[in-house]
Amino acid sequence: MLDAADAVYRFSRPHTIRGTLLACFTGVGRALIEAPEYLPLLLPLLPRALLGVLALLLGNLFIVGINQIYDVEIDKVNKPYLPLASGELSSGTAVAICTIFALLGGAIVATNFEPLI
């Protein structure tokens, strides 16, 4: 069970999650520097904003998973330690994981944000 959890963790490419979080929070910070009059709205909007961050993270996980699914032959040469390239995860499991990430992220957006998003 721990091996499977570790494989899924490595499949998610955690270093990309840090980049997504950094972009989210620096974007908000920059917007608040440019328009400090919106600072009082930050606390009431925080729960919804965090749902948006979660949706972005799920989108990020979907993207890195799709990349590994399509690049598995290249990754066998260049990144053989990745779970899909090493055979720790099957392609069916990888597709299922990506589908779950996409559906969860899409559901969060559909139920919490305007259609334009």
N, C-alpha and C positions, 0 to 999 in steps of 0.2 A: 504494500500500500504506500509506504514512504517513497519507494522507488518510482511509482507511478506519479505521485504528487511532485516529486523532484523533476521528473521528465516534463510534466505540464508546466511547471515553473520555468524551466529552461526554454521550453517552447515559446513562452510568452516574451522572451527577450527582455528581462527586467531593465536593462540600461535604456531601452527606448521609452519605458514608462517614466523614468526620471525626466527625460526630455519633454515629454508631453506635459507633465506636472509643472516643470519650469516655464514652459511656454504659457500655460494657463495663468499661473500666478503672476508672472511678469507682465502679461497682457492686461490683467485687471489692475495691477499696480500702476502701470503706465497710464491707463485710462483714468484712474483716480487722481494721478498727478496732474493730468491735463484738465480734468473737470472735478475739482475737489468738492463742489457743491453736491455731488452725488454720494459722498462719503456717508451721510446719515442713512442712506438706503442700503448700505452694505449688510448690516446685521439682519434686517428683515428678509433680504433676498438670499442670505447665505445658504439655507437648506436647498433652495432651488438651484443655486449656483453649484453646490456640491454634487447635485444630481447631474448637472451638465458636465462636470469634471468626470464623474463616473462613466457617463455615456462616451465621452472622449477617450477614456482609458479602454473601454470595451472596444471602441473603434480601432484604437491602436493595436490591441491584442488581435483583432480580426485581421488587420493589415499585415502584421508580422507573420501571422499564421499562414495566410494566403501566399505570402512571399516564399515561405519555406516549402509549401506544398508544390508550387510551380518550379522552384529552384532546387528540388531535392537532388537531382543528378549533379548539378554544379556544387551544391553543398557537400556532397559525398567527397569531393576533391578538396574544396577550399575550407569547409567548416565541418569536418566529419564528426565533431563532438556534439552537433545539434541532434536532438532526439529523433527527428524524422530521418535525417541522413544516416544516423548510426543504427537505425532499426529499433530503437527503444519505443517509438510510437509508430503505429501503422498509419498509412495514409487515410484509412477510414476513420480512425480515431481523431486524426488531425482535422479532417473535414467536419466531423461532429463537434469538436471543440470550437472551430471557427464559426460554425452555424449557431451554436449557443451564444458566443460572444456577439455576433451580429444581431441575433434576435433580441437579446437582452438590451443591447445598446439602442436598437431601434425602438423597442417598447418604451424605454425611458424617455426618449425624445418625443415619441408620438403621444405619450400620456402627460407630459409635463411642459411642452413647449409649443409655440405657435407653428402652424404648417410651414411657414417660410423657412424655419430652421431646418 
